[in-house]
Amino acid sequence: MTMNKVRPSILRDFLRSEAAGGILLMLAAALAMLVANSPLADSYFHSLHVYVGPLSLLHWINDGLMALFFLLVGLEIKREFVGGQLSSWSDRALPMIAAAGGMAVPALVYLAIAGSTPGLARGWAIPAATDIAFAIGVMALLGKRVPTSLKLFLVTVAIVDDMGAVAIIALAYTDDINGLALLASLGIMGGMLMLNRMGVSRLAPYLALAALLWLAVLLSGVHATIAGVLSAMFIPMRAGPSAPEGKESPLHRLEHALQPWVAYAIVPIFGFANAGVSFAGIGVEHLLAPLPLGVAAGLFLGKQIGVFGALWGCIRLGLGPKPANANWVQIYAVCMLCGIGFTMSLFIGGLAFTDPLLMDEVKIGVLGGSLLSAITGFLILRMADKPKTAAIRGAAHS
């Protein structure tokens, strides 16, 4: 991967935003756990299922607010493919293969542990995706100890992960299809395509059609959040010397308008609403049940094996360069951070299982696997930097 396609100021602003959002997400998840195991637990769980109009509060968060999260994901994917780190096949090869390994191996680990238990095979995709905000937040705690090339590698792999997760949600977790609503969705996308082809650069018409697309997709039976990614594909982006960072680009304007809302509000709200699990009556036998164990092992073991193995193989075969200024220990630690699957894993878990007891087990597995990946990756990165830091200090004193 090359770094000359992303201006340092843009990359720095992005990483700062993701880092701050990731730390806020950690705090929101911790607060949810505290509330779920406090005298406020009944109020917490009851309020999530209060209906506001046609949907419960939890559904508004997971189907409505998260559509904006997926819209931002779609904008990032389009930006990277048109003028960013995934704009050429040589740039795409390494992160795409690494991400593919990081999705396939966790799914296989999960199925090996939980797949034989009736009804649990449906959760195979839960450990497949990386939580970019959480992972960047962990790296932010290490400051300059993590080379910029590794931060960019993690961001790129997570974006490709998100692409795979979107495809999985659309194909594997869609049951009954409403043909009329699906046809309406296609018509609305056709309208957005016409606006794009006519050179319309005002965002208002696109956003109005995106809202209609969300409603049509919701009624079609496909998960409503897919509308966010589909809408992003039609937001204009002028490819040129200043694109995609040029301020005149509609995609750039929308992405930068959405980013703080998603990082500082939507994702933390999602985390607070979905991370709460009561540990009352939960013993060791529950923690070692097939579902939580499969999810945790998929994230902690499957991710590091899949991403690192694919990355190592690509570099050895000459399919891509080794990340600059990084040693293999640091690379391995960042591959371990890919096992932080919080937001997308909880989201997919909610699609895979409707039984509250199974969802509690999913949350335990996601929290356990993500925390193990975060803590272990953090400690390895911290220790991996010590010899170099000591050598620099020694040279300075001599």
DOKOL-938434 format. One record per residue (C-alpha): residue number from 1; residue in one letter; x, z, y. Coordinates in steps of 0.1 Angstrom, whole numbers, plus 2048, in hexadecimal, padded with zeros to 3 digits. Layout:
NUM  A  X  Z  Y .
...
***
This chain:
1  M  800  800  800 .
2  T  80C  7F8  823 .
3  M  807  80E  841 .
4  N  809  7F3  85C .
5  K  7E4  7EB  85B .
6  V  7D9  80C  868 .
7  R  7E2  818  88A .
8  P  7F2  83B  888 .
9  S  7D9  849  8A2 .
10  I  7BB  83D  88E .
11  L  7C8  84A  86D .
12  R  7D2  86B  87E .
13  D  7AF  86F  88D .
14  F  79E  867  86C .
15  L  7B3  880  858 .
16  R  7AD  89B  872 .
17  S  788  896  871 .
18  E  787  895  84B .
19  A  79E  8B4  849 .
20  A  788  8C8  861 .
21  G  768  8BD  84F .
22  G  778  8C6  82D .
23  I  780  8E9  839 .
24  L  75D  8ED  847 .
25  L  74F  8E1  825 .
26  M  763  8FC  813 .
27  L  755  916  82A .
28  A  731  909  825 .
29  A  735  909  7FF .
30  A  743  92D  800 .
31  L  726  938  816 .
32  A  70D  928  7FE .
33  M  71D  93B  7E1 .
34  L  71B  95C  7F4 .
35  V  6F7  957  7FF .
36  A  6EC  94D  7DB .
37  N  6FA  96E  7CE .
38  S  6ED  984  7EA .
39  P  6CB  993  7F2 .
40  L  6C4  973  805 .
41  A  6C5  95F  7E5 .
42  D  69F  95C  7E1 .
43  S  69A  950  805 .
44  Y  6B7  937  801 .
45  F  6AA  927  7E1 .
46  H  686  927  7ED .
47  S  68D  917  80F .
48  L  69E  8F9  7FE .
49  H  67E  8F1  7EC .
50  V  666  8F4  80A .
51  Y  656  8D3  811 .
52  V  65A  8C3  833 .
53  G  642  8A5  833 .
54  P  645  891  813 .
55  L  667  8A0  807 .
56  S  675  8C2  801 .
57  L  691  8CE  818 .
58  L  6AA  8C9  7FC .
59  H  69E  8A5  7F8 .
60  W  6A0  89E  81D .
61  I  6C5  8AA  81B .
62  N  6CE  897  7FB .
63  D  6BA  878  801 .
64  G  6B8  876  827 .
65  L  6D7  886  837 .
66  M  6ED  87A  81B .
67  A  6E2  856  822 .
68  L  6F6  85A  842 .
69  F  714  866  82E .
70  F  711  847  818 .
71  L  70E  832  837 .
72  L  72F  83F  843 .
73  V  73E  83A  820 .
74  G  732  815  821 .
75  L  741  810  844 .
76  E  762  81D  838 .
77  I  761  807  819 .
78  K  759  7E8  82E .
79  R  774  7F0  848 .
80  E  78F  7F5  82D .
81  F  785  7D4  81B .
82  V  783  7BF  83A .
83  G  7A1  7CB  84E .
84  G  7B0  7EA  83F .
85  Q  7C2  7F7  820 .
86  L  7AD  7E3  808 .
87  S  7AD  7C2  81B .
88  S  7C4  7AF  802 .
89  W  7C6  7AF  7DC .
90  S  7EA  7BD  7DE .
91  D  7DD  7DB  7F2 .
92  R  7BF  7E0  7DC .
93  A  7D0  7DF  7BA .
94  L  7E0  801  7B9 .
95  P  7C5  817  7C8 .
96  M  7A9  804  7B5 .
97  I  7BA  808  793 .
98  A  7C3  82C  79B .
99  A  79F  833  7A5 .
100  A  792  822  786 .
101  G  7A8  838  770 .
102  G  79C  856  784 .
103  M  778  84D  77C .
104  A  77B  843  758 .
105  V  790  85F  74A .
106  P  77B  87C  759 .
107  A  75B  86B  74B .
108  L  76C  869  728 .
109  V  777  88E  72A .
110  Y  754  898  734 .
111  L  745  885  717 .
112  A  75E  892  6FE .
113  I  753  8B6  707 .
114  A  72F  8B3  711 .
115  G  724  891  704 .
116  S  719  89C  6E2 .
117  T  701  8B7  6F0 .
118  P  6DE  8A8  6F2 .
119  G  6D5  89E  715 .
120  L  6F7  8A4  725 .
121  A  706  881  722 .
122  R  6F3  877  741 .
123  G  70B  88B  756 .
124  W  72A  876  74D .
125  A  72F  86A  771 .
126  I  72F  88D  781 .
127  P  755  891  780 .
128  A  75C  86D  78A .
129  A  760  86E  7B0 .
130  T  778  880  7C8 .
131  D  76C  894  7E7 .
132  I  781  885  802 .
133  A  778  89F  81D .
134  F  780  8BD  806 .
135  A  7A1  8AD  7F9 .
136  I  7AD  8A4  81C .
137  G  7A3  8C7  827 .
138  V  7BA  8D6  80D .
139  M  7D7  8BF  817 .
140  A  7D1  8C9  83C .
141  L  7DB  8EC  832 .
142  L  7FD  8DF  828 .
143  G  803  8CD  849 .
144  K  822  8B6  849 .
145  R  82B  8C0  825 .
146  V  816  8A3  818 .
147  P  824  880  820 .
148  T  80C  86A  834 .
149  S  80E  84F  819 .
150  L  7FE  868  800 .
151  K  7E3  871  818 .
152  L  7DB  84C  81C .
153  F  7DC  847  7F6 .
154  L  7C3  863  7F0 .
155  V  7AC  856  80B .
156  T  7AD  833  7FD .
157  V  7A8  83E  7D9 .
158  A  78A  854  7E4 .
159  I  77B  836  7F6 .
160  V  77D  821  7D7 .
161  D  76F  83F  7C3 .
162  D  752  83F  7DB .
163  M  74C  81A  7D4 .
164  G  74B  822  7AE .
165  A  734  840  7B4 .
166  V  71C  82B  7C8 .
167  A  71A  811  7AC .
168  I  715  82C  792 .
169  I  6F8  83C  7A7 .
170  A  6E8  81A  7AB .
171  L  6EB  80F  786 .
172  A  6EC  82F  771 .
173  Y  6D4  846  784 .
174  T  6B8  82E  78C .
175  D  69A  831  775 .
176  D  679  822  780 .
177  I  67A  804  798 .
178  N  65F  7FC  7B0 .
179  G  662  7D6  7B2 .
180  L  64E  7D2  7D3 .
181  A  664  7EC  7E5 .
182  L  683  7DC  7D7 .
183  L  678  7BA  7E4 .
184  A  672  7CA  806 .
185  S  695  7D8  805 .
186  L  6A3  7B5  7FF .
187  G  68F  7A8  81C .
188  I  69C  7C2  834 .
189  M  6C0  7BB  829 .
190  G  6B9  797  82F .
191  G  6AE  7A0  853 .
192  M  6CF  7B4  858 .
193  L  6E3  796  84B .
194  M  6D1  77F  864 .
195  L  6DA  797  881 .
196  N  6FE  796  875 .
197  R  6FF  770  872 .
198  M  6EF  76D  895 .
199  G  70C  782  8A3 .
200  V  6F6  79F  8AE .
201  S  70E  7BC  8B7 .
202  R  6F5  7D6  8C4 .
203  L  6F2  7F2  8AA .
204  A  6CD  7FB  8B1 .
205  P  6BD  7DE  89D .
206  Y  6D4  7E5  87F .
207  L  6CC  80A  880 .
208  A  6A7  803  882 .
209  L  6A8  7EC  864 .
210  A  6BF  805  852 .
211  A  6A3  820  856 .
212  L  68A  808  847 .
213  L  6A2  7FF  82B .
214  W  6A6  825  823 .
215  L  680  828  820 .
216  A  67D  809  80A .
217  V  699  813  7F3 .
218  L  68A  836  7F1 .
219  L  669  827  7E5 .
220  S  67B  80E  7CE .
221  G  688  828  7B6 .
222  V  6AC  822  7BE .
223  H  6BC  840  7CE .
224  A  6B5  840  7F3 .
225  T  6DA  847  7FD .
226  I  6E3  824  7F0 .
227  A  6D2  817  80F .
228  G  6EE  826  824 .
229  V  709  812  812 .
230  L  6F4  7F2  812 .
231  S  6EE  7F5  837 .
232  A  713  7F9  83F .
233  M  71B  7D8  82F .
234  F  707  7C6  84B .
235  I  716  7D9  869 .
236  P  72C  7BF  87B .
237  M  751  7C3  87C .
238  R  767  7AB  88F .
239  A  786  7A3  87B .
240  G  7A2  79D  893 .
241  P  7C2  7AB  8A2 .
242  S  7AF  7CA  8AD .
243  A  797  7CD  890 .
244  P  78C  7E3  880 .
245  E  798  7FC  899 .
246  G  78D  7E8  8B8 .
247  K  773  7FB  8CD .
248  E  75E  7DC  8D0 .
249  S  757  7DB  8AB .
250  P  733  7E8  8A3 .
251  L  73F  7F5  882 .
252  H  75B  809  894 .
253  R  742  817  8AD .
254  L  729  822  892 .
255  E  744  831  87C .
256  H  753  846  897 .
257  A  730  851  8A3 .
258  L  726  85C  87F .
259  Q  747  86B  874 .
260  P  744  88D  887 .
261  W  720  891  87D .
262  V  728  88A  859 .
263  A  747  8A0  858 .
264  Y  73B  8BD  86C .
265  A  716  8BE  864 .
266  I  708  8A9  848 .
267  V  722  8B0  82D .
268  P  724  8D5  834 .
269  I  6FE  8D7  834 .
270  F  6FE  8C5  812 .
271  G  718  8DD  805 .
272  F  705  8FB  810 .
273  A  6E5  8EE  801 .
274  N  6F4  8E4  7E0 .
275  A  711  8FB  7D8 .
276  G  6FD  91B  7D5 .
277  V  6FB  929  7B2 .
278  S  6F1  94C  7A7 .
279  F  709  95C  78F .
280  A  6F0  976  784 .
281  G  6EF  977  75F .
282  I  70A  95D  75B .
283  G  725  967  742 .
284  V  745  957  734 .
285  E  730  945  71A .
286  H  71D  933  736 .
287  L  73E  929  747 .
288  L  74A  91A  726 .
289  A  72A  907  71E .
290  P  72F  8E2  718 .
291  L  720  8D6  73A .
292  P  735  8EC  752 .
293  L  754  8E9  73C .
294  G  750  8C3  73A .
295  V  74C  8BF  760 .
296  A  769  8D7  768 .
297  A  781  8C7  74E .
298  G  777  8A4  75A .
299  L  780  8AD  77E .
300  F  79F  8C2  777 .
301  L  7AE  8B0  759 .
302  G  79E  88E  759 .
303  K  7A4  886  77E .
304  Q  7C9  88E  77E .
305  I  7D0  87C  75D .
306  G  7BB  85E  767 .
307  V  7C8  859  78B .
308  F  7ED  862  784 .
309  G  7EE  84E  763 .
310  A  7E0  82F  774 .
311  L  7F6  833  792 .
312  W  816  838  77E .
313  G  80D  81A  768 .
314  C  807  804  787 .
315  I  828  80E  797 .
316  R  83B  808  777 .
317  L  82B  7E6  772 .
318  G  833  7DD  796 .
319  L  80F  7DA  7A0 .
320  G  814  7EF  7BF .
321  P  82F  803  7D1 .
322  K  834  828  7CD .
323  P  826  83B  7EB .
324  A  842  83E  806 .
325  N  855  85E  80B .
326  A  845  86F  7ED .
327  N  853  87C  7CD .
328  W  842  87B  7AB .
329  V  839  8A0  7AD .
330  Q  827  89B  7CE .
331  I  815  87C  7C0 .
332  Y  80A  890  7A2 .
333  A  7FD  8AC  7B8 .
334  V  7E9  894  7CD .
335  C  7DA  884  7AD .
336  M  7D0  8A8  7A4 .
337  L  7BE  8AB  7C6 .
338  C  7A9  88D  7BB .
339  G  798  8A6  7A4 .
340  I  786  8B5  7C1 .
341  G  764  8A6  7BB .
342  F  74D  8BD  7CF .
343  T  735  8A8  7E4 .
344  M  730  889  7CE .
345  S  732  89D  7AE .
346  L  716  8B4  7B9 .
347  F  702  896  7C5 .
348  I  705  883  7A4 .
349  G  6FE  8A4  791 .
350  G  6DD  8A6  7A4 .
351  L  6D4  883  799 .
352  A  6DE  889  775 .
353  F  6CB  8A9  76F .
354  T  6AB  8B8  77D .
355  D  6AB  8D8  769 .
356  P  6B6  8F5  781 .
357  L  6C9  906  765 .
358  L  6DD  8E6  75D .
359  M  6E3  8E1  783 .
360  D  6F2  904  784 .
361  E  709  8FB  768 .
362  V  713  8DB  77B .
363  K  71B  8EF  79A .
364  I  730  908  786 .
365  G  743  8EB  777 .
366  V  748  8D9  798 .
367  L  753  8F8  7AA .
368  G  76A  902  78E .
369  G  77A  8E0  789 .
370  S  77D  8DA  7AF .
371  L  78D  8FC  7B6 .
372  L  7A6  8F9  79A .
373  S  7B0  8D6  7A6 .
374  A  7B2  8E2  7CA .
375  I  7C6  901  7C4 .
376  T  7DE  8F1  7AA .
377  G  7E4  8D2  7BF .
378  F  7E9  8E8  7DE .
379  L  803  8FE  7CD .
380  I  816  8E1  7BE .
381  L  818  8CF  7DF .
382  R  824  8EE  7F0 .
383  M  83F  8F4  7D6 .
384  A  849  8CF  7D4 .
385  D  853  8D0  7F9 .
386  K  868  8EF  7F6 .
387  P  889  8E0  7E9 .
388  K  889  8C5  805 .
389  T  880  8DF  81F .
390  A  89B  8F6  813 .
391  A  8B5  8DA  813 .
392  I  8AC  8D0  837 .
393  R  8AF  8F4  843 .
394  G  8D0  8F8  831 .
395  A  8DD  8D8  841 .
396  A  8D2  8E5  863 .
397  H  8E5  906  85F .
398  S  905  8F6  852 .
***
